[in-house]
Amino acid sequence: MAQQEHVYLLKRGVIYWNQWRQEHPEALIDLSKATLSGIDLTSINLSKADLTMTNFSAATLKMANFKEANLTMANLSATDLRMANLHAANLHAANLREADLREAVLSAANLKVADLSWADIRGAILDGAIFDMTILDRTKKRGGLWGLFS
C-alpha cells in the first residue's frame, strides 16, 4: 500500500517531488496501488520506486524516470510515456494498452505478460528487453526484427 506521505509529496508537484528526491536519495519510495490517473507528471523521478498496481491511466509521463522501478501489474493504459526512461523496469503483467512509448528507453525491461495492444513503440530502445508472452496486438512498431512478433 502506498505511503500517504509519498502521495502527499507527489501531489505537491513534480518540481517539489524531484527536489525532495534529490535531498532524500536513500528514501524507499512506495506508491503501490496509488491512483495517479490523468495527472501531468512530466519529468518526474520515480526511479527504483515500488509502483506495483499503481493506476497511471491517461497520465502524462513524458521524460519520466522509471529506471529500475517496479511497475508490476501497473495500469499505464493511454499514458504518454514519450522519451521516458524505463531501463530495467519491471513491467510484468502491466497494462500498456494505447500507451505512447515513442523514443522511450525500455532496455533490459521485463515486459513478460504485459499488454502493449495498440501501443506506439516506434523509436523505442528495446535492447535486452524481455518479451515473453507479451501482447503486441496492433502495436505500432518499426520494421526489421519486429516482423518476427507479428
Residue frames as a rotation matrix with the C-alpha (Angstrom) as fourth column:
MET 1
0.582 0.813 0.000 0.00
0.813 -0.582 0.000 0.00
0.000 0.000 -1.000 0.00
ALA 2
0.102 -0.535 0.839 1.26
0.457 -0.724 -0.517 3.47
0.884 0.436 0.170 -0.87
GLN 3
-0.433 -0.286 -0.855 2.81
0.885 -0.314 -0.343 5.52
-0.170 -0.905 0.389 1.88
GLN 4
0.593 0.801 0.079 0.50
0.804 -0.584 -0.114 8.50
-0.045 0.131 -0.990 2.29
GLU 5
0.331 -0.568 -0.754 3.46
0.117 -0.768 0.630 10.82
-0.936 -0.297 -0.188 2.86
HIS 6
-0.706 -0.637 0.309 4.75
0.339 0.080 0.938 9.94
-0.622 0.767 0.160 -0.61
VAL 7
-0.101 0.763 0.639 1.34
0.987 -0.005 0.162 10.52
0.127 0.646 -0.752 -2.21
TYR 8
0.733 0.367 -0.573 1.11
0.521 -0.844 0.126 13.90
-0.437 -0.391 -0.810 -0.46
LEU 9
-0.091 -0.867 -0.489 4.61
0.039 -0.494 0.869 14.92
-0.995 0.060 0.079 -1.61
LEU 10
-0.693 -0.159 0.703 3.89
0.647 0.293 0.704 13.84
-0.318 0.943 -0.101 -5.17
LYS 11
0.225 0.900 0.373 0.67
0.968 -0.250 0.021 15.82
0.112 0.357 -0.927 -5.34
ARG 12
0.417 -0.172 -0.893 2.60
0.315 -0.894 0.319 18.98
-0.853 -0.414 -0.318 -4.42
GLY 13
0.879 -0.019 -0.476 4.06
-0.430 -0.462 -0.776 18.90
-0.206 0.887 -0.414 -7.92
VAL 14
0.830 -0.558 0.003 6.88
0.457 0.676 -0.578 17.50
0.321 0.481 0.816 -9.99
ILE 15
0.182 -0.805 0.564 9.40
-0.177 -0.591 -0.787 20.23
0.967 0.043 -0.250 -9.13
TYR 16
0.299 0.003 0.954 8.78
-0.942 -0.156 0.296 19.79
0.150 -0.988 -0.043 -5.40
TRP 17
0.952 0.132 0.277 8.91
-0.182 0.969 0.164 15.97
-0.247 -0.207 0.947 -5.69
ASN 18
0.685 -0.728 0.013 12.13
0.404 0.365 -0.839 15.90
0.606 0.580 0.544 -7.71
GLN 19
0.052 -0.640 0.767 13.81
-0.560 -0.654 -0.508 18.30
0.827 -0.403 -0.393 -5.27
TRP 20
0.520 0.225 0.824 12.69
-0.840 0.310 0.446 16.12
-0.155 -0.924 0.350 -2.35
ARG 21
0.986 -0.163 0.024 14.09
0.164 0.956 -0.245 13.02
0.017 0.246 0.969 -4.11
GLN 22
0.333 -0.916 0.224 17.46
0.088 -0.206 -0.975 14.75
0.939 0.344 0.012 -4.55
GLU 23
-0.061 -0.310 0.949 17.52
-0.836 -0.503 -0.218 15.65
0.545 -0.806 -0.229 -0.86
HIS 24
0.180 0.218 0.959 16.47
-0.781 0.624 0.004 12.11
-0.598 -0.750 0.283 0.21
PRO 25
-0.094 -0.253 -0.963 18.26
-0.917 0.399 -0.015 9.69
0.388 0.881 -0.270 -2.15
GLU 26
-0.947 -0.321 0.007 18.06
-0.290 0.845 -0.450 6.88
0.138 -0.428 -0.893 0.42
ALA 27
-0.325 0.907 0.270 14.24
-0.741 -0.067 -0.668 7.02
-0.587 -0.417 0.694 0.66
LEU 28
-0.923 0.171 0.344 12.41
0.305 0.871 0.385 3.85
-0.234 0.460 -0.857 -0.38
ILE 29
-0.678 0.675 -0.290 9.51
-0.724 -0.682 0.104 5.14
-0.127 0.281 0.951 -2.46
ASP 30
-0.832 0.506 0.226 6.25
0.489 0.862 -0.130 3.22
-0.260 0.002 -0.965 -2.11
LEU 31
-0.571 0.707 -0.417 3.38
-0.738 -0.665 -0.114 4.38
-0.358 0.243 0.901 -4.29
SER 32
-0.978 0.189 -0.092 1.96
0.131 0.891 0.434 0.89
0.165 0.413 -0.896 -4.80
LYS 33
-0.359 0.933 -0.020 -1.78
0.933 0.359 0.038 0.78
0.043 -0.005 -0.999 -5.50
ALA 34
-0.501 0.170 -0.848 -1.97
0.183 -0.938 -0.296 4.61
-0.846 -0.304 0.439 -5.64
THR 35
0.371 0.645 0.669 -4.38
0.886 -0.028 -0.464 6.27
-0.280 0.764 -0.581 -8.07
LEU 36
-0.283 -0.565 -0.775 -2.48
0.135 -0.823 0.551 8.81
-0.949 0.051 0.310 -10.16
SER 37
-0.188 0.283 0.941 -4.61
0.940 0.329 0.088 8.67
-0.285 0.901 -0.328 -13.30
GLY 38
0.541 0.541 0.643 -4.93
0.798 -0.571 -0.191 11.62
0.264 0.617 -0.741 -15.63
ILE 39
0.841 -0.230 -0.489 -2.32
0.099 -0.824 0.558 13.86
-0.531 -0.518 -0.670 -13.98
ASP 40
0.791 -0.608 0.076 0.71
-0.107 -0.259 -0.960 15.52
0.603 0.751 -0.270 -15.56
LEU 41
0.797 -0.594 0.107 3.92
0.024 0.208 0.978 14.08
-0.603 -0.777 0.180 -14.16
THR 42
0.852 -0.505 0.139 6.25
0.125 -0.061 -0.990 15.18
0.508 0.861 0.011 -16.98
SER 43
0.062 -0.986 0.156 9.91
-0.275 -0.167 -0.947 14.63
0.959 0.015 -0.282 -15.99
ILE 44
0.718 0.252 0.649 9.03
-0.685 0.090 0.723 13.02
0.124 -0.964 0.237 -12.62
ASN 45
-0.415 -0.867 -0.276 11.76
-0.686 0.497 -0.532 10.95
0.598 -0.032 -0.801 -10.95
LEU 46
0.599 0.619 0.508 10.25
-0.797 0.524 0.301 7.63
-0.080 -0.585 0.807 -9.86
SER 47
0.007 -0.694 -0.720 13.41
-0.545 0.601 -0.585 5.58
0.839 0.396 -0.374 -10.27
LYS 48
-0.798 -0.407 -0.445 13.58
0.003 0.736 -0.677 2.46
0.603 -0.542 -0.586 -8.09
ALA 49
-0.538 0.674 0.507 10.08
-0.840 -0.377 -0.390 3.17
-0.071 -0.636 0.769 -6.74
ASP 50
-0.864 0.428 0.264 7.56
0.384 0.901 -0.202 0.48
-0.324 -0.073 -0.943 -5.82
LEU 51
-0.602 0.660 -0.449 4.69
-0.760 -0.646 0.070 1.22
-0.244 0.383 0.891 -8.20
THR 52
-0.972 0.235 0.025 3.06
0.235 0.954 0.188 -2.20
0.021 0.189 -0.982 -8.06
MET 53
-0.275 0.956 0.101 -0.58
0.959 0.265 0.098 -1.99
0.067 0.123 -0.990 -9.21
THR 54
-0.515 0.072 -0.854 -0.44
0.209 -0.956 -0.207 1.82
-0.831 -0.285 0.477 -9.37
ASN 55
0.310 0.712 0.630 -3.05
0.882 0.031 -0.469 3.39
-0.354 0.702 -0.618 -11.65
PHE 56
-0.540 -0.551 -0.636 -1.43
0.173 -0.812 0.557 5.88
-0.824 0.191 0.534 -14.04
SER 57
-0.140 0.476 0.868 -4.11
0.947 0.321 -0.024 5.57
-0.290 0.819 -0.496 -16.74
ALA 58
0.565 0.369 0.738 -4.22
0.722 -0.655 -0.225 8.56
0.400 0.660 -0.636 -19.12
ALA 59
0.680 -0.408 -0.609 -1.40
0.279 -0.625 0.730 10.30
-0.678 -0.666 -0.311 -17.20
THR 60
0.851 -0.520 0.070 1.27
-0.172 -0.403 -0.899 12.41
0.495 0.753 -0.432 -18.90
LEU 61
0.781 -0.609 0.136 4.62
0.125 0.367 0.922 10.82
-0.611 -0.703 0.363 -18.07
LYS 62
0.850 -0.484 0.209 6.82
0.164 -0.134 -0.977 12.28
0.501 0.865 -0.035 -20.80
MET 63
0.064 -0.973 0.224 10.53
-0.248 -0.233 -0.940 12.11
0.967 0.004 -0.256 -19.99
ALA 64
0.737 0.237 0.633 9.74
-0.666 0.092 0.740 10.46
0.117 -0.967 0.225 -16.63
ASN 65
-0.383 -0.901 -0.204 12.45
-0.743 0.431 -0.511 8.43
0.549 -0.044 -0.835 -14.91
PHE 66
0.726 0.618 0.301 11.22
-0.686 0.631 0.362 4.92
0.034 -0.469 0.882 -14.06
LYS 67
-0.031 -0.827 -0.562 14.71
-0.597 0.466 -0.653 3.36
0.802 0.315 -0.508 -14.12
GLU 68
-0.801 -0.346 -0.488 14.64
0.035 0.787 -0.615 0.10
0.597 -0.510 -0.619 -12.13
ALA 69
-0.504 0.711 0.491 11.11
-0.859 -0.354 -0.369 0.83
-0.089 -0.608 0.789 -10.87
ASN 70
-0.921 0.319 0.224 8.69
0.295 0.946 -0.136 -1.98
-0.255 -0.059 -0.965 -10.01
LEU 71
-0.545 0.751 -0.372 5.61
-0.820 -0.571 0.049 -1.46
-0.176 0.331 0.927 -12.20
THR 72
-0.981 0.189 -0.037 4.26
0.181 0.971 0.157 -5.00
0.066 0.147 -0.987 -11.84
MET 73
-0.314 0.948 0.049 0.56
0.948 0.310 0.076 -5.04
0.057 0.070 -0.996 -12.81
ALA 74
-0.596 0.086 -0.799 0.52
0.175 -0.956 -0.233 -1.22
-0.784 -0.279 0.555 -13.07
ASN 75
0.397 0.754 0.523 -2.16
0.819 -0.033 -0.573 0.42
-0.415 0.656 -0.631 -15.20
LEU 76
-0.482 -0.617 -0.622 -0.35
0.119 -0.750 0.651 2.56
-0.868 0.240 0.435 -17.77
SER 77
-0.130 0.513 0.849 -3.11
0.957 0.287 -0.026 2.46
-0.257 0.809 -0.528 -20.36
ALA 78
0.585 0.399 0.707 -3.36
0.703 -0.684 -0.196 5.50
0.405 0.611 -0.680 -22.64
THR 79
0.616 -0.446 -0.649 -0.37
0.352 -0.581 0.734 7.15
-0.705 -0.680 -0.201 -20.95
ASP 80
0.889 -0.448 0.094 2.09
-0.147 -0.475 -0.868 9.47
0.434 0.757 -0.488 -22.66
LEU 81
0.728 -0.679 0.095 5.48
0.198 0.340 0.919 7.90
-0.657 -0.650 0.383 -21.95
ARG 82
0.847 -0.436 0.304 7.40
0.268 -0.144 -0.953 9.52
0.459 0.888 -0.006 -24.80
MET 83
0.113 -0.954 0.277 11.13
-0.206 -0.296 -0.933 9.61
0.972 0.048 -0.230 -24.08
ALA 84
0.746 0.166 0.645 10.58
-0.661 0.062 0.748 8.06
0.084 -0.984 0.155 -20.63
ASN 85
-0.384 -0.897 -0.218 13.40
-0.749 0.441 -0.494 6.07
0.540 -0.026 -0.841 -19.04
LEU 86
0.701 0.629 0.337 12.14
-0.713 0.616 0.334 2.58
0.003 -0.474 0.880 -18.22
HIS 87
-0.056 -0.822 -0.567 15.58
-0.596 0.484 -0.641 0.94
0.801 0.302 -0.517 -18.24
ALA 88
-0.804 -0.327 -0.497 15.49
0.057 0.789 -0.612 -2.30
0.592 -0.520 -0.616 -16.23
ALA 89
-0.462 0.737 0.493 11.96
-0.885 -0.354 -0.301 -1.54
-0.047 -0.575 0.817 -15.04
ASN 90
-0.938 0.270 0.216 9.77
0.240 0.959 -0.153 -4.47
-0.248 -0.091 -0.964 -14.02
LEU 91
-0.512 0.786 -0.347 6.62
-0.852 -0.518 0.082 -4.16
-0.115 0.337 0.934 -16.16
HIS 92
-0.989 0.123 -0.076 5.46
0.115 0.987 0.110 -7.75
0.088 0.101 -0.991 -15.59
ALA 93
-0.368 0.930 0.010 1.75
0.929 0.367 0.055 -8.02
0.048 0.029 -0.998 -16.46
ALA 94
-0.619 0.127 -0.775 1.48
0.148 -0.950 -0.274 -4.22
-0.771 -0.284 0.570 -16.79
ASN 95
0.356 0.788 0.502 -1.35
0.824 -0.011 -0.566 -2.70
-0.441 0.615 -0.654 -18.84
LEU 96
-0.537 -0.594 -0.599 0.25
0.134 -0.762 0.634 -0.51
-0.833 0.260 0.489 -21.52
ARG 97
-0.071 0.602 0.796 -2.69
0.965 0.243 -0.097 -0.58
-0.252 0.761 -0.598 -23.94
GLU 98
0.661 0.370 0.652 -2.69
0.647 -0.721 -0.247 2.51
0.379 0.585 -0.717 -26.17
ALA 99
0.576 -0.542 -0.611 0.40
0.341 -0.520 0.783 3.90
-0.743 -0.660 -0.114 -24.39
ASP 100
0.921 -0.375 0.108 2.66
-0.082 -0.456 -0.886 6.25
0.381 0.807 -0.450 -26.35
LEU 101
0.694 -0.718 0.053 6.17
0.252 0.311 0.917 4.89
-0.675 -0.623 0.396 -25.82
ARG 102
0.829 -0.398 0.394 7.86
0.362 -0.155 -0.919 6.59
0.426 0.904 0.016 -28.77
GLU 103
0.159 -0.923 0.351 11.59
-0.157 -0.374 -0.914 7.02
0.975 0.090 -0.204 -28.13
ALA 104
0.757 0.104 0.646 11.26
-0.651 0.035 0.758 5.56
0.056 -0.994 0.094 -24.63
VAL 105
-0.388 -0.896 -0.215 14.16
-0.768 0.443 -0.462 3.58
0.509 -0.014 -0.861 -23.16
LEU 106
0.704 0.650 0.284 12.97
-0.709 0.623 0.331 0.04
0.038 -0.435 0.900 -22.43
SER 107
0.002 -0.790 -0.613 16.39
-0.488 0.534 -0.690 -1.63
0.873 0.300 -0.385 -22.46
ALA 108
-0.845 -0.393 -0.363 16.58
0.009 0.668 -0.744 -4.57
0.535 -0.632 -0.561 -20.05
ALA 109
-0.429 0.776 0.462 12.92
-0.902 -0.343 -0.262 -4.02
-0.045 -0.529 0.847 -19.07
ASN 110
-0.934 0.245 0.261 10.81
0.200 0.962 -0.186 -7.01
-0.297 -0.121 -0.947 -18.05
LEU 111
-0.499 0.787 -0.362 7.70
-0.864 -0.487 0.132 -6.95
-0.072 0.379 0.923 -20.27
LYS 112
-0.972 0.157 -0.176 6.60
0.138 0.984 0.116 -10.53
0.191 0.088 -0.978 -19.56
VAL 113
-0.391 0.915 -0.101 2.83
0.920 0.387 -0.060 -10.90
-0.016 -0.116 -0.993 -19.96
ALA 114
-0.582 0.177 -0.794 2.49
0.083 -0.958 -0.275 -7.11
-0.809 -0.226 0.542 -20.42
ASP 115
0.243 0.740 0.627 -0.27
0.869 0.121 -0.480 -5.84
-0.431 0.662 -0.614 -22.73
LEU 116
-0.595 -0.495 -0.634 1.03
0.105 -0.829 0.549 -3.43
-0.797 0.260 0.545 -25.36
SER 117
-0.149 0.631 0.762 -2.03
0.965 0.260 -0.026 -3.66
-0.214 0.731 -0.648 -27.61
TRP 118
0.669 0.466 0.579 -2.41
0.665 -0.724 -0.186 -0.52
0.333 0.509 -0.794 -29.72
ALA 119
0.575 -0.550 -0.605 0.70
0.275 -0.567 0.777 0.98
-0.770 -0.613 -0.174 -28.05
ASP 120
0.926 -0.362 0.103 3.17
-0.045 -0.377 -0.925 3.03
0.374 0.853 -0.365 -30.09
ILE 121
0.671 -0.742 0.001 6.77
0.234 0.213 0.948 1.88
-0.704 -0.636 0.317 -29.56
ARG 122
0.741 -0.408 0.533 8.32
0.547 -0.094 -0.832 3.43
0.390 0.908 0.153 -32.67
GLY 123
0.278 -0.758 0.591 11.85
-0.229 -0.649 -0.725 4.61
0.933 0.066 -0.354 -31.95
ALA 124
0.838 0.046 0.544 11.92
-0.546 0.086 0.833 2.96
-0.008 -0.995 0.097 -28.51
ILE 125
-0.252 -0.948 -0.192 15.20
-0.826 0.314 -0.468 1.44
0.504 0.041 -0.863 -27.31
LEU 126
0.718 0.687 0.111 14.48
-0.674 0.647 0.355 -2.23
0.172 -0.329 0.928 -26.66
ASP 127
-0.089 -0.851 -0.517 17.95
-0.500 0.487 -0.716 -3.78
0.861 0.195 -0.469 -26.24
GLY 128
-0.886 -0.384 -0.259 17.72
-0.036 0.615 -0.788 -6.68
0.462 -0.689 -0.559 -23.82
ALA 129
-0.354 0.840 0.412 14.01
-0.932 -0.280 -0.230 -6.17
-0.078 -0.465 0.882 -23.09
ILE 130
-0.954 0.071 0.291 12.18
0.031 0.990 -0.139 -9.38
-0.297 -0.124 -0.947 -22.17
PHE 131
-0.301 0.868 -0.394 9.12
-0.953 -0.264 0.147 -10.05
0.023 0.420 0.907 -24.34
ASP 132
-0.986 0.013 -0.169 7.80
0.019 0.999 -0.034 -13.38
0.168 -0.037 -0.985 -23.04
MET 133
-0.366 0.929 -0.047 4.06
0.930 0.368 0.024 -13.82
0.040 -0.035 -0.999 -23.69
THR 134
-0.682 0.090 -0.725 3.80
0.088 -0.975 -0.204 -10.05
-0.726 -0.203 0.658 -24.21
ILE 135
0.237 0.844 0.481 0.63
0.799 0.112 -0.591 -8.99
-0.553 0.524 -0.648 -26.02
LEU 136
-0.673 -0.565 -0.478 1.60
0.128 -0.725 0.677 -6.95
-0.729 0.394 0.560 -29.09
ASP 137
-0.093 0.741 0.665 -1.76
0.948 0.269 -0.168 -6.85
-0.303 0.615 -0.728 -30.91
ARG 138
0.616 0.364 0.698 -1.78
0.689 -0.679 -0.253 -3.87
0.382 0.637 -0.669 -33.29
THR 139
0.453 -0.580 -0.677 1.28
0.443 -0.512 0.736 -2.36
-0.773 -0.633 0.025 -31.63
LYS 140
0.976 -0.210 0.049 2.85
-0.077 -0.551 -0.831 0.36
0.201 0.808 -0.554 -33.77
LYS 141
0.505 -0.853 0.134 6.47
0.138 0.233 0.963 -0.62
-0.852 -0.467 0.235 -34.19
ARG 142
0.107 -0.561 -0.821 9.37
-0.898 -0.409 0.162 -0.09
-0.427 0.720 -0.547 -36.53
GLY 143
0.747 0.168 -0.643 10.27
-0.553 0.695 -0.460 -2.70
0.369 0.699 0.612 -39.12
GLY 144
-0.287 -0.956 -0.064 13.21
-0.814 0.278 -0.510 -5.09
0.505 -0.094 -0.858 -39.02
LEU 145
-0.934 -0.192 -0.301 13.17
-0.032 0.884 -0.466 -7.81
0.355 -0.426 -0.832 -36.37
TRP 146
-0.619 0.754 0.221 9.72
-0.558 -0.224 -0.799 -6.70
-0.553 -0.618 0.559 -35.19
GLY 147
-0.103 0.576 -0.811 8.31
-0.910 0.274 0.310 -8.69
0.401 0.770 0.496 -38.10
LEU 148
-0.732 -0.247 -0.635 9.03
-0.041 0.947 -0.320 -11.78
0.680 -0.208 -0.703 -36.01
PHE 149
-0.931 0.355 -0.082 6.49
0.095 0.019 -0.995 -10.66
-0.352 -0.935 -0.052 -33.40
SER 150
-0.497 0.776 -0.390 3.59
-0.851 -0.522 0.045 -10.01
-0.168 0.354 0.920 -35.81
